[in-house]
Structure formats: C-alpha cells, structure tokens
Amino acid sequence: MQGIGTIIPLILMFVLFYFLLIRPQQKRQKSVANMQSALKKGDKIVTIGGLHGFIDSIDDNKVVIKCGDGSRLTYDRNAVREVTESAAGTSEGSVNLTK
C-alpha cells in the first residue's frame, strides 16, 4: 500500500511536465515545420541569424535570400526563423505600427 503512495506523486509530476513542457514544445516544432514547408518565392523572411531579406528562389533543402544590397545568399531551409510578410502581401508575424 505504501508503494502506491510513493508512485502517485511521480506519475503526477510526469503528467505535469508533459502538459507544461513537452506538449507546448511539440506544438512549436510543428508550427515551425509547417511555416518552413510553406515558404514561397517573394516571402519576406528573417533567418535565425537575424538576416532580413526576400526569398529569391527555393529548392528542397536550400533557400536563396536576396538582401537589401542586392546580394544573394544561400541558406538551409531550416535557417528561416519567421516569415514577416508573405508574397501575397499579408502580414503573418509582424505588427504594423503606422497611424
């Protein structure tokens, strides 16, 4: 009977960790994977290194980003952190602060 009393807090701790840590991380990973798979030419993006630019071309694993000075840089598709403006012109991740 005492063995069950010591196991119940461990099970409750695991359930708590699952709902507070593991599950939200899985949701974040899934949303990032969906965003990276939905990239298209003309999207305005930010890389994990902080580079801002437009997608010039896209391959299975690589993305060519056109920077402000006209240079083109090749990055891995997984290096894209967020899409600030899609090619259609709708804002997904940025906030417009103009009045």
C-alpha positions as CSV (number, residue, x, y, z in Angstrom):
1,M,0.0,0.0,0.0
2,Q,2.8,2.4,0.8
3,G,4.4,1.7,-2.7
4,I,1.4,3.1,-4.4
5,G,1.6,6.2,-2.3
6,T,5.1,6.9,-3.5
7,I,4.4,6.2,-7.1
8,I,1.4,8.6,-7.4
9,P,3.4,11.8,-6.9
10,L,5.9,10.7,-9.6
11,I,3.1,10.0,-12.0
12,L,1.5,13.4,-11.3
13,M,4.9,15.1,-11.8
14,F,5.3,13.4,-15.2
15,V,1.8,14.4,-16.3
16,L,2.5,18.0,-15.1
17,F,5.8,18.1,-17.0
18,Y,4.1,16.7,-20.1
19,F,1.4,19.4,-20.2
20,L,3.7,22.3,-19.2
21,L,6.9,21.5,-21.1
22,I,6.7,18.6,-23.6
23,R,3.4,19.3,-25.3
24,P,3.9,23.1,-26.0
25,Q,7.4,22.4,-27.4
26,Q,5.9,19.8,-29.8
27,K,3.3,22.3,-30.9
28,R,6.0,24.9,-31.6
29,Q,8.1,22.5,-33.6
30,K,5.1,21.5,-35.7
31,S,4.2,25.1,-36.4
32,V,7.8,26.0,-37.4
33,A,7.9,22.9,-39.7
34,N,4.7,24.0,-41.3
35,M,6.0,27.5,-41.8
36,Q,9.2,26.3,-43.3
37,S,7.4,23.9,-45.7
38,A,5.1,26.7,-46.9
39,L,7.8,29.1,-47.9
40,K,7.5,30.5,-51.4
41,K,9.3,32.9,-53.7
42,G,8.8,36.5,-52.7
43,D,8.3,36.0,-49.0
44,K,10.0,38.5,-46.7
45,I,11.8,36.4,-44.0
46,V,14.1,36.6,-41.1
47,T,16.8,33.9,-40.5
48,I,17.9,32.5,-37.2
49,G,21.0,34.7,-37.5
50,G,18.9,37.9,-37.9
51,L,19.3,38.4,-41.6
52,H,16.3,40.1,-43.2
53,G,15.6,39.6,-46.9
54,F,13.3,38.2,-49.6
55,I,13.2,34.6,-50.9
56,D,14.7,34.7,-54.4
57,S,14.5,31.0,-55.2
58,I,13.7,27.9,-53.3
59,D,14.9,24.3,-53.5
60,D,14.1,21.1,-51.5
61,N,16.7,21.9,-48.8
62,K,18.0,25.4,-49.8
63,V,16.7,28.9,-49.9
64,V,18.4,31.7,-51.8
65,I,17.7,35.0,-50.0
66,K,18.0,38.4,-51.7
67,C,19.3,41.0,-49.3
68,G,18.8,44.8,-49.3
69,D,22.0,45.5,-51.2
70,G,21.1,43.0,-54.0
71,S,23.4,40.2,-52.9
72,R,22.0,36.7,-52.9
73,L,22.9,34.3,-50.1
74,T,22.1,30.6,-49.9
75,Y,20.8,29.2,-46.7
76,D,19.4,26.0,-45.4
77,R,15.6,26.0,-45.3
78,N,15.8,25.2,-41.6
79,A,17.6,28.5,-41.0
80,V,14.4,30.5,-41.6
81,R,13.0,31.7,-38.3
82,E,9.9,33.5,-39.4
83,V,8.0,34.9,-42.4
84,T,7.3,38.6,-41.7
85,E,5.4,39.2,-44.9
86,S,4.1,36.6,-47.4
87,A,4.4,37.0,-51.1
88,A,0.7,37.8,-51.3
89,G,1.2,40.8,-49.1
90,T,-0.5,39.6,-46.0
91,S,1.4,40.2,-42.7
92,E,1.8,37.0,-40.7
93,G,4.4,37.7,-38.0
94,S,4.9,41.5,-37.9
95,V,2.9,44.3,-36.3
96,N,2.1,47.4,-38.3
97,L,2.6,50.5,-36.1
98,T,1.7,53.2,-38.6
99,K,-1.1,55.5,-37.8
